[in-house]
């Protein structure tokens, strides 16, 4: 369903289980960045009313996910750690050339967002199925459903605003590039790394 070309190595869950505090901190910041992305799309492309409406709803949802993760951190007696750079996202956003028309820039940003959400969904599914802590596994199962909806929403908007054939080609090329990135990841206690 997600179209990812390279699945996450299931051994990644073993790394996560040894570093729950770190993964939750990273996850909290992923939710915060998703909120920021939605706000940025509103600010950058206010003339796309249907996109703005969906991004407003997404901001509310993502910030509520941030709160859920933050509450889980506090419940465990921890505090939110510092944000770290996301190697996955930094590499991913280098794929499309900078510049181009506003529509091209929008389509590229939507495709990046769709892929980040798809990979998050895949990771959350893995956590929901493989974590020994059943309450944490259930937590990730619920989030997995949301992420799948986000992925399809972003991809749908890219196809709506861009030429469908061109967008589908870019999407497939981005999926191939992402698979190359993933070969060297899945070795850290981060949602994407």
N, C-alpha and C positions, 0 to 999 in steps of 0.2 A: 504493500500500500504506500509506504513512504518513498519508495524508489531509490533508497540509498544503495550505492554500488558496493560498499564494503561495510558489513556489519561490525559492531563493536566486539572485540575479543571478550568473551564472557569472564575471563580472568580479571578484567578490570574491576568487577564487583569485589573480588578479594582485596584489592587495594583500597576500595571504598570502605569496606567493613573494618579495616584497621585504622581508618582515618575519618570517622563519622563527623567529628567536629569540623575538620577542614572541608569536607564535601558540603556540609550544610552552609558554611560561610560562603563558599564559592557559589553554591546554588542561590543563596540570598542575593548576592550581587548580580547573578544572571537575571533574576526577576526584576531587580532594579534597572538593569540595562534594557530589558525588554520594555519596561515602562518608559524609559527615556527615548527609546527608538520610536514608540508610538507617538509620544509628544513631539519629537523631532519631525515626524512625517506630517503631523498637523501643522506645525509652524512652517515647514518648507513647501507644502502643497495644499494650502487652504482652499483652493478653488475646486478640489475634488471632494465634493460634499459627502458622497457615500463613503469614501475612505475616511474622512474626518469623523463621521458618525461612528464607524467601526473602531477607529483608533481611540475615541473617547471611552467606549465600552472596554476596549482592551487595557487602557490605562488603569481603569478601576479594577479589572480582573488581575492584572499583573501585580499591582501594588498590594492587593489582598493576598496574593501568593507570597509576596515578600514578607508580609506580616505573619503568615502561617509558618514560613520557614524560620523567621526571627523568633517567633513564639516557641518553636521546637528547640532552638538553640538555648533560649532562656530556661525552658523546662528541664534541660539537661544540666543546668548550672553553669553554662558557658556564656561568653559575651561574643557579639559579632566581631570577628577579626577584620583585618585590613583587606581591602580589595587587592587582587593581583592581576597582572596582565593576562589576557586570555589568548594564548598562542594560536589556538584554533581560529578564533575570529580574526585576529590580526593577519593570519595567512589567507583566510578565506576572502577577506575584502580586498585583497590585492589582485583578484582574478580579472575583474572588468576594468578596462581603461578608464581613467578619470575623464570628466568632461562629457561632451555630447549635449544633446537637447535636454530640456527639462523632463520630457517624457522618458527618454532613455535613462536618465539618472534615477527617475522614480522606479522604473521597471527593475533596474539593477538593485536598488535598495530593497524592493519588495522580494526579489529572488533571494538575496542574502538572508533576509528575515525568514523567508519560508524554509530555507535549508537549515538555518540555526534551530528553528522550531522543530523541524523534522528530526534532526539529530537529538535534540533534547527529548522528544517523544520516544525515540528508540532507546535512549539511555534510561529514561524513566521506566519503560517497559521491562528492561533488563533488571533494574533494581527491584521492581515490583514482583518479579518472578524468582529472583535469586537471593535476595537479602534474607539472612537468618532471622533478623528482627522483624517479626510479622507486622507489628504496628507501623514500623517505618516502611515496610513493603506496601502496605495498604495506602499509606500516605502518598507514595509515588505512583500507585495505580490510579488514584484519583487525578493526580496532576497529568498523567499520561494522556488521559482523555482530552483535557483542555489543550494540551500542546498539539494534538492531532488536528483539532479544529483550527488552531492558529495557523498551522502550516498550510492547510487547504485554503484558508481565507487569504493569506498573503499571495499564494500562487494564483488564486482566482483573480485577485486584483491586478497582478502583473499581466495575466492573459486578457483581462478586460481593457487595460489601458494601452497595451502594446499590440503589435501585430502577432496574432496567435502562433503562426508558424515560426516566426523569428524568436518569440519568447520561449517556445518549446525547445528550440535548438539551443538557446542560451542556457535554459534550465538543465538540459542533458549535459552540456559541456561543463557547467558548474558542478553537477553531480560527479562527473568523472574527475574533475580537479579536486573535489572534496575527498574522494576516495584515496587519491594520492597523499593528501595531507594526513588522513587517518592512519595510513600505514605506520607513521612515526609517532602516533599518539596512543591513547589508552594506557598510558603508563603512570598517570598521576591521579591524585585524588581531587579531580576537578570534573565538572559536568561534561565539558567537551574535550578535555586534554588527555 
